[in-house]
Amino acid sequence: MKIAIMASEGAPYVKSGGLGDVMEALPAALSRIPGNEVVLLLPYYKKIKDNPKYVTEYVGSFDVRLSWRRQYAGVMKLTGRKDGVQVYFIDNDYYFGKRPGPIYGDCDDGERFAYFARACMEALVFLGFTPDVIQCNDWQTALVPVVLKAWYRDRFAATRVMFTIHNVEYQGWADGYFFDDVLGLPWEFRSCLDMHGQVNMMKGAIETADMVSTVSETYARELMYPYYAHGLDNVLSHAAWKLKGITNGIDVNTFNPETDPNLPAHYNADTFAEGKAVCKAALQKEVGLREDPDAPLMVMVTRLAGHKGLDLLCYIARRLLWEENCQMLILGTGEPQFEAFFRELAAEFPDRVSAQITFNLGLAARIYAGGDIYMMPSKSEPCGLSQMNAMRYGTVPVVHATGGLRDTVPPADENGDNGLGFTFQSYNGDDFLGAMKRCLQLYHHNRDGFRALQHRDMIQDFSWNVPAGRYMELFKQMCNQ
């Protein structure tokens, strides 16, 4: 099957969050399936263009029309990638190639990614690549199914489009005049993009794509409700017949306690007791905590943002530290009030709390390996990767049962049996505290049960093989194969 994947970011070339991780792993997993030919199209950002690790060759160029505008688009072919995925970068200095800052947040983001969607379709025409399926991701490529139906249906008569929602909160809003001034689409497409008199790109994709997917089964169901859907609940409810959830995987080669170069000791599911003990002692020393093998180390690697459930952690943190023999380690940066809270907490409990207000991938790996309990009380979580990373390293998750957290962390009982971690249903601090207490009780009073739970976490298959298979099932369904 010929598959074209379009996204605004993809690791290792450029990444701002989970979408970048998915765009590194999913194309590679699909390309490993016999008979697939996979191409990935990304913007040619300055940070990619200036990176000597990525060698590209010029393929050709063409003009892209945006209403009255006519913009240059170059196609640059990445050389040297060995996993079967062919990467093409869309080159345009005005929109991507000369901007040194973050990849999102410019005042013309709507125009930039409207251009990118149209340029991707023109690139397929230019390359002579006729995909069976186009898979596009989040609002930045949400116009792909719209422009395909408007201008490319004859050229790609048999091509089907899947639109994947990674986070419904960011929808691609623009003022009403954007439809004529930038998009220049035929008027019959106004209704699919119109929402409250404005343009909503994600709405357009939901209405025009052949299938809509999201990144976990539970999140697909949650999107039917106003609490989660950020205004798109009615649109998604009407599209429920074509909405599917596929839970993401993780890169099990990168997140591998047997080979991770960031760790002071390596281990697997059979040797984790000894290996994690070494990693825990080294981590406590590194971040300034008391070296105490019997104090459960509760950890969190996250953006310090409200929707990550940090208000709940702030509410219960002191109670946990007063009532339990435990330690806490937080790694991340974000909203000033949370950074200040954890700094103050570390000053109050200097040998039991460490606040690492920084971004450090190596330290993150050591935290996954050296921690005992991973805290993830997110208010909402489309999929979540950290809980799977933690389990891969044998660190037991305590999570709010929402989105992908519900799908990946079935609840264990008080003996640590049957599930993979501890969960709480209602989003409130007391329920989170109860889940933490159940986990700490198991750690303190049934260490064998806690280790059996760690072992069960470590032997789970969180690779991309299963999600890639699910994508292929849906692709074939779309194409009536």
C-alpha positions in Angstrom: 0.0 0.0 0.0 1.2 3.5 -0.8 0.9 5.8 2.2 1.6 9.5 2.4 1.9 11.0 5.9 1.8 14.8 6.4 2.6 16.6 9.6 4.0 19.9 11.0 6.7 18.1 13.0 8.6 14.8 13.2 11.5 13.7 15.3 14.4 13.6 15.1 14.3 16.5 12.6 12.0 18.8 14.6 9.8 18.2 17.7 7.8 20.2 20.1 5.8 17.5 21.8 4.1 14.1 21.4 3.2 14.6 17.7 6.9 14.7 16.9 7.5 11.4 18.6 4.5 9.8 16.8 5.8 11.0 13.4 9.2 9.4 14.1 7.8 6.0 15.1 4.6 5.5 13.1 6.0 6.0 9.6 8.9 3.6 10.5 6.5 1.0 11.9 4.3 1.2 8.8 7.3 0.9 6.5 8.3 -2.4 8.1 5.0 -4.0 7.0 5.7 -5.9 3.7 4.2 -4.2 0.7 4.1 -0.7 2.1 5.7 2.3 0.5 5.7 5.3 3.0 6.6 8.9 2.4 6.6 11.6 5.1 6.2 15.3 4.2 7.4 17.9 6.7 8.1 21.7 6.5 11.8 22.6 5.9 12.3 24.6 9.0 15.4 26.6 9.6 16.5 24.3 12.4 16.4 21.4 9.9 18.0 23.3 7.1 20.9 24.5 9.3 21.5 21.0 10.9 24.5 19.4 9.1 23.3 15.9 10.2 20.4 16.0 7.7 21.6 15.9 4.1 19.1 16.7 1.4 19.0 16.9 -2.3 16.9 19.3 -4.4 14.2 17.5 -6.4 12.3 20.4 -7.9 10.0 23.3 -7.3 6.6 24.7 -8.3 4.2 27.5 -7.3 1.5 27.2 -4.7 -1.6 29.3 -4.9 -3.3 30.8 -1.8 -6.1 32.9 -3.1 -4.4 35.9 -4.8 -0.9 34.8 -3.5 1.5 32.7 -5.5 4.3 31.2 -3.4 7.4 29.2 -4.2 7.6 25.6 -2.9 10.8 23.5 -3.2 10.9 19.8 -2.6 14.0 18.6 -0.8 14.6 14.8 -0.5 16.3 13.5 2.6 19.1 11.1 1.9 20.6 8.5 4.1 17.5 7.3 6.1 17.7 3.5 6.2 14.3 2.4 7.6 12.4 2.5 4.3 10.6 5.9 4.9 11.2 8.5 2.3 11.2 12.0 3.8 10.5 15.1 1.8 10.7 18.6 3.1 8.6 21.5 1.7 11.0 24.4 1.3 9.9 28.0 1.6 12.1 30.5 3.4 9.2 33.0 3.9 7.1 30.6 5.9 9.6 28.2 7.4 13.3 28.6 6.4 14.3 31.8 8.0 12.4 31.8 11.3 14.8 31.0 14.2 12.2 30.6 17.0 9.7 27.9 18.0 7.9 26.2 15.1 4.5 27.5 16.3 3.3 30.8 17.7 3.8 33.2 14.8 0.9 35.5 14.0 0.6 34.0 10.5 0.5 30.4 11.6 -2.9 29.9 9.8 -1.5 31.1 6.5 1.8 29.1 7.0 0.0 25.8 7.4 -2.7 26.5 4.8 0.3 26.9 2.5 1.8 23.7 3.8 -1.4 21.7 3.2 -1.7 22.9 -0.4 2.0 22.5 -1.0 1.9 18.8 0.2 -0.8 18.0 -2.4 1.1 19.8 -5.1 4.2 17.9 -4.1 2.4 14.5 -4.5 1.4 15.6 -8.0 5.0 16.8 -8.8 6.5 13.6 -7.5 4.0 11.4 -9.4 3.2 9.7 -6.1 -0.4 8.6 -5.9 -1.1 7.3 -2.4 -3.8 4.8 -1.5 -4.1 6.6 1.8 -3.1 10.1 3.1 -2.7 10.3 6.9 -2.6 13.9 8.1 -2.2 15.1 11.7 -3.7 17.9 13.9 -4.9 21.3 12.7 -1.7 22.2 10.9 -2.6 19.6 8.1 -6.3 19.7 8.7 -6.9 21.5 5.3 -5.5 18.5 3.4 -8.8 16.6 3.0 -10.5 19.9 2.2 -8.2 21.0 -0.6 -8.1 17.4 -2.0 -11.9 17.4 -2.4 -11.9 21.0 -3.8 -9.0 20.8 -6.3 -7.4 17.3 -6.5 -10.3 14.8 -6.6 -9.8 14.0 -10.3 -6.1 13.5 -9.8 -6.4 11.4 -6.7 -9.8 9.8 -7.4 -9.0 6.6 -5.4 -7.0 8.2 -2.6 -8.6 8.1 0.9 -7.7 10.5 3.8 -7.4 9.8 7.5 -7.3 12.8 9.8 -5.7 12.1 13.2 -6.5 14.3 16.2 -3.6 14.3 18.7 -5.0 17.1 20.8 -8.4 18.6 20.1 -7.6 21.7 22.1 -5.7 23.2 19.2 -8.1 23.5 16.3 -6.7 26.1 13.8 -9.0 29.1 14.2 -9.0 32.0 11.9 -11.2 35.1 11.2 -14.0 34.7 8.7 -12.2 36.7 6.0 -9.4 34.0 6.0 -11.7 31.8 3.8 -11.5 34.2 0.8 -8.3 36.1 1.5 -6.0 33.1 2.1 -7.8 29.8 1.2 -9.6 30.9 -1.9 -11.7 27.7 -1.8 -14.9 27.2 -3.8 -17.8 28.7 -1.8 -19.5 25.3 -1.2 -16.7 24.5 1.3 -17.5 27.5 3.4 -20.0 25.5 5.6 -17.6 22.7 6.5 -15.0 25.2 7.7 -17.4 27.7 9.3 -17.9 27.8 13.1 -19.5 30.8 14.8 -18.6 32.9 11.8 -15.0 32.0 11.9 -12.9 29.4 10.1 -12.1 26.3 12.1 -9.6 24.1 10.2 -10.1 21.0 12.4 -13.8 21.1 11.8 -13.2 21.1 8.1 -11.0 18.0 8.3 -13.5 16.1 10.5 -16.3 16.8 8.0 -14.3 16.0 4.8 -11.9 13.2 5.8 -12.9 9.7 5.0 -11.9 8.6 8.5 -11.0 10.4 11.7 -8.8 8.8 14.3 -7.4 9.8 17.6 -4.7 8.5 19.8 -6.5 6.3 22.2 -9.8 4.4 22.4 -11.0 6.2 25.5 -10.2 9.6 24.1 -12.3 8.8 21.0 -15.3 8.3 23.3 -14.5 11.3 25.5 -14.6 13.6 22.4 -18.3 13.1 22.3 -18.6 15.2 25.4 -18.3 19.0 25.8 -15.9 18.7 28.8 -13.2 17.2 26.5 -14.1 18.4 23.0 -13.4 22.1 23.3 -16.5 23.1 21.4 -16.3 20.3 18.7 -18.5 17.8 20.5 -21.5 18.2 18.1 -19.2 18.0 15.1 -17.5 14.9 16.4 -20.8 13.3 17.5 -22.1 13.6 13.9 -18.9 12.0 12.7 -18.9 9.2 15.3 -19.5 6.6 12.6 -16.0 7.3 11.2 -14.2 8.2 14.4 -11.7 5.5 15.7 -9.2 5.4 18.5 -5.8 3.8 18.2 -3.6 4.0 21.3 0.0 5.1 20.5 3.0 3.1 21.2 6.5 4.2 22.4 10.0 3.8 20.9 11.0 0.6 22.8 14.5 0.9 21.4 15.1 4.3 22.8 13.3 3.6 26.1 15.1 0.4 27.0 16.6 -0.1 30.4 18.9 -2.8 29.0 20.7 -0.5 26.6 19.9 3.1 27.6 23.2 4.9 27.7 21.9 7.5 30.2 21.7 4.9 33.0 24.3 4.0 35.6 23.2 0.3 35.5 21.3 -1.7 33.0 18.6 -4.3 33.8 15.6 -6.2 32.4 12.4 -7.7 33.7 14.3 -10.4 35.4 17.1 -8.3 37.0 15.2 -5.1 37.7 15.3 -5.4 41.5 19.1 -5.0 41.6 19.4 -2.7 38.6 16.7 -0.2 39.8 18.3 -0.2 43.2 21.6 1.0 41.7 19.8 3.6 39.5 17.7 4.8 42.5 20.8 5.3 44.7 22.6 7.2 41.9 19.6 9.3 41.2 19.1 10.3 44.8 22.7 11.4 45.0 22.5 13.3 41.7 19.5 15.4 42.7 20.4 15.9 46.3 17.9 13.6 48.1 18.8 11.4 51.1 20.1 8.1 49.9 17.4 5.9 51.4 16.6 2.6 49.6 13.5 2.1 51.6 11.9 5.5 51.0 9.6 5.1 47.9 10.7 7.7 45.3 7.7 9.3 43.7 8.6 11.0 40.4 7.1 13.1 37.6 8.6 14.2 34.2 6.2 16.7 32.7 5.5 20.1 31.3 4.4 22.2 34.4 1.0 23.0 33.0 -2.4 23.0 34.7 -4.0 20.3 32.5 -1.3 17.8 33.7 -3.0 17.7 37.1 -0.4 19.7 39.0 -3.1 21.5 41.0 -4.0 18.1 42.5 -0.4 17.3 43.3 0.1 20.7 44.9 -3.0 20.0 47.0 -1.8 16.7 48.4 2.0 17.0 48.3 2.5 18.2 51.9 0.1 15.6 53.3 2.0 12.8 51.5 5.3 14.1 52.9 3.9 14.6 56.4 2.1 11.2 56.6 4.3 8.9 54.6 8.0 7.9 54.5 8.5 8.9 50.9 10.5 11.2 48.6 9.4 13.3 45.6 11.2 14.4 42.4 9.8 16.7 39.8 11.5 17.4 36.4 10.1 20.0 34.0 9.5 23.6 33.2 6.3 25.6 32.6 3.8 27.8 34.3 5.5 30.1 36.9 3.1 29.2 39.8 4.0 25.5 39.6 7.7 26.2 39.2 7.5 28.4 42.3 5.5 25.8 44.3 7.9 22.9 43.7 11.0 25.1 44.4 9.4 26.1 47.7 8.4 22.5 48.5 12.1 21.5 47.9 13.3 24.2 50.2 10.9 23.1 52.9 11.8 19.4 52.6 15.4 19.6 51.3 16.4 16.0 51.7 13.0 14.6 50.6 12.0 16.8 47.7 13.9 17.8 44.6 12.6 20.2 42.0 14.6 20.0 38.8 13.1 23.0 36.9 14.9 22.3 33.6 14.7 20.3 30.4 17.1 17.3 30.5 16.4 14.1 28.5 19.2 12.2 30.1 17.9 13.0 33.6 14.4 12.1 32.5 15.7 8.6 31.6 17.4 8.2 34.9 14.2 9.3 36.7 12.2 6.7 34.8 14.8 4.1 35.9 15.4 5.3 39.5 11.8 6.1 40.5 9.5 3.7 42.3 6.2 5.4 41.6 5.3 7.6 38.6 2.6 10.2 39.2 0.4 11.3 36.3 -2.9 12.9 37.5 -3.7 14.6 34.2 -7.0 16.4 33.9 -7.2 15.0 30.3 -4.7 13.0 28.3 -5.4 12.1 24.7 -2.8 9.2 25.0 0.1 10.0 27.1 3.6 8.5 26.6 5.2 9.0 30.0 3.2 6.3 31.8 4.3 3.8 29.2 7.9 5.0 29.4 7.7 4.6 33.2 6.3 1.1 33.0 9.0 0.1 30.5 11.6 1.0 33.2 9.6 -0.8 36.0 8.2 2.3 37.7 4.6 1.9 38.8 2.2 4.5 37.5 -0.6 6.2 39.5 -2.9 7.9 37.0 -6.2 9.7 36.5 -8.3 7.2 34.5 -8.8 9.4 31.5 -8.0 9.1 27.8 -5.0 6.9 27.0 -4.2 6.6 30.7 -7.3 4.5 31.2 -6.4 2.4 28.2 -2.8 1.7 29.1 -3.0 1.5 32.9 -5.8 -1.0 34.0 -6.1 -0.7 37.8 -4.4 -3.2 40.1 -6.1 -4.3 43.4 -4.7 -3.7 46.9 -2.4 -6.7 46.4 -1.0 -5.3 43.2 -2.7 -8.1 41.2 -4.6 -8.0 37.8 -3.7 -4.5 36.7 -0.6 -2.4 35.8 -0.9 0.5 38.2 -3.2 2.5 40.5 -6.0 4.8 39.2 -8.6 7.3 40.4 -11.8 8.1 38.6 -12.9 11.6 39.7 -10.7 14.5 39.1 -10.1 15.7 42.7 -7.2 15.8 45.1 -8.7 13.4 47.7 -9.2 10.6 45.1 -5.6 11.2 43.8 -4.4 11.0 47.4 -6.3 7.7 47.9 -4.7 6.2 44.9 -1.2 7.3 46.0 -1.9 5.8 49.5 -2.9 2.5 48.0 0.3 2.3 46.0 2.5 3.4 49.0 0.7 0.8 51.2 1.7 -1.9 48.7 5.3 -0.7 48.6 5.7 -0.5 52.3 3.8 -3.7 53.4 3.9 -6.1 50.4 7.2 -5.6 48.6 6.8 -8.9 46.8 3.5 -7.8 45.5 4.9 -4.4 44.4 7.8 -6.2 42.6 5.4 -8.5 40.9 3.5 -5.4 39.6 6.8 -3.9 38.4 7.6 -7.1 36.6 4.2 -7.2 34.9 4.7 -3.5 33.8 8.0 -4.3 32.2 6.9 -7.3 30.1 4.0 -5.3 28.4 4.3 -4.8 24.6 4.2 -1.0 24.2 5.9 -1.1 20.8 4.5 0.5 17.7 3.8 -2.9 16.1 0.3 -3.2 17.5 -0.8 0.4 16.7 0.7 0.1 13.2 -1.3 -3.0 12.6 -4.5 -1.2 13.7 -3.7 1.7 11.3 -3.3 -0.8 8.5 -6.7 -2.4 9.3 -8.4 1.0 9.0 -6.4 1.9 5.9 -7.6 -1.3 4.2 -11.2 -0.7 5.4 -11.0 2.8 3.9 -9.8 1.4 0.6 -12.3 -1.5 0.6 -9.4 -4.0 0.6 
